[in-house]
Amino acid sequence: MLTIKREQAKNRKKNLLTQTFKKSTATNSELTISVSKAEYTLPEEIQEKLEKILKIAVEKQDISALVSLSLVGKRESRQLNLRYRKINKSTDVLAFPFYYNYQKEIGSCSVGKLRDLGDIFICYPVAQEQAQENQHSLKQEICFLFLHGLLHLLGYDHEKDKDRKIMFDLQG
């Protein structure tokens, strides 16, 4: 089930259009999609594909998960990239793992029965550009970037060659 509502963004004066996939009965997972501009709203077929990707990933991990996806512009992407990675340019996807990074320090990172995996930020204009450059659909690009971010939330990385191979093999 999909609901759409307006919420006040934290530390911002403007509203974000928030689309929330309610708990899937099969996996008890929840995906919240927030967009910084109305034109970044995803068609229902992409939303359904993202929900399916999350469902498959959490079933393989045998967990119930809460994931937040934000679709942002180049300026917001650059600001996040500069703040957290010290790189002053926009990027396609950023992931901020919560559960796997902080479970030892603070114990349970669960919201009810859902494990809060963290946040994924996809730069919508960069995703559009990459889809065009790679001659595939925006749906394929958004899904690929979401899966890439989700793998980071699940603890995978690609800094070392060995880890890169594992992660990229999972991405297909």
N, C-alpha and C positions, 0 to 999 in steps of 0.2 A: 504494500500500500504506500502511496506517495502523497505527502502533504506539502503544501507550499504556504509559507508564512513570511511576514516581514519581521526582522529582528534588528535591534540596535546593535551595531558592531562595537566590540570592546575597544576603548580608547579611540573611537572615531565618532564624528558627528553624523556621518551619512549612514543610511540604512543599507543592509545587505539583503538581497533576495535569497532566502534560505529554502532549499528543497531537502526534505528529509525522507529517506527510506525508513519506514518503521521496521521494527524487528521482523526479520524473516523467520517464519515458523520452522523452517528446516535447520537453520543454523543459529538462530537467536542472535543475529548480528545486526548492527545498525550502521548505516552510512549517512552522514550529513554532508550535503553539498551546499557550499556558500559561494556566491558570485559577487564580485565587486562592481560589475556593470551588468545591466539587464541584457545586453547583447551577448553576454557570455553564458546565458542559460542554455543548458544542454537539452537536445531533443530526447524524447522519452526512450527511444531505442538505445541511445548511448547510456542513459541512466540505468536501464535494465541490464546492459552488458557490464557496467561497473558493478552492479549488485551481484551479478553472476560470478565475476572475477573474485570479489570479496568472499562470496559463499564457498567457492572452490578452495581458495587459499586457507580460510579458517577451518574448513573440514579437514584439509590435509594436516593442519597443525593441531587438530582436535581441541579447538578453543572456541569461545564465543567472543566476538570482538566489536568494539566501538571504534570507528575511523571517521575522521573529519577530512573532507576534501574542499579546498578553497581554490576557485578559479580567479586568478588575479591578472592585472595588467603588467606591462613591462616595468613601469616605475616601482610598483610594489614588489615585484620579483627582484629587481636590482637592490632595493632597500633591504630586503630580507637576506639576500646573498651577501651583501656588504656587511651587514650586522653580524651574521652568524658564520660566514665562511671567509670574510675579509676579501671578497672578490667583488669589484665594483662594476658589475654588468648583470643584466637580466639572464636568467637561465630557464630551461624548460620545466624542470621539476625540482622541488626541494621537499625533503621528508624530515620530520622531527619526531623520531621514535620516543615514545614515553614509557611504555611498559618495560621493554627490554633494557632501556638505559637506567631506569630509576627503581626497579622493583626491589633491588637489594637495599637501597637507601631508605625507602619509605614504605616498604612492605607491599601490600596489595594495591594495585593500580586499577581496581575494578569499580565499575559503576553498576551496582546491583550484581548481576551474574555476568555482565559484559566486561571484558578486559579492554581497557583504554589503550589501544596500540599507539595512537598519536595522530599527527596532522600531516597532510600532504598538500602542497601548494603547486598548482600547475599554472604556468603563465600561458594564458589562452592565446594571445597573439603569437607567441613563439611556437606554440603547438600548431597553429594555423600555418605559419611559415614552414615549419619542418614537414608538415603533411604535404604541402605543395612541392617543396624541394625533393622529397622522397617519393613523390608521385603516388601517394596513397590517400585514403580518406581521413578526414578529421576524426571520425569515429575510431579508426585504427590507431591514430596517433595518441588521442586522449586515453584510450584503453591501454596502450603500451606504457605511457607515462604513469598512469595510475598503478599498473602492475609493478613497474620499477620502484615507485615510491612505497607501495605496499610491502615489497620485499625488504626494503630498508627498515620499515616499521617492524618487520618480523625478525630483524637482526642480521640480515644479509648485507654485505658490503662488496665493493669492487676496487678497493685501494691496492690490494696485493693481487698478483697474477692468479694465484690459486683460488682466492675468493672471487675474483672477477669471473673466472671460468664457471664456477658453481652458480653464481648469480645469473650470468648471461645465459647459461643453459636452461635455468628455470624460466627465464623470460621467453625462451623459444625463439 
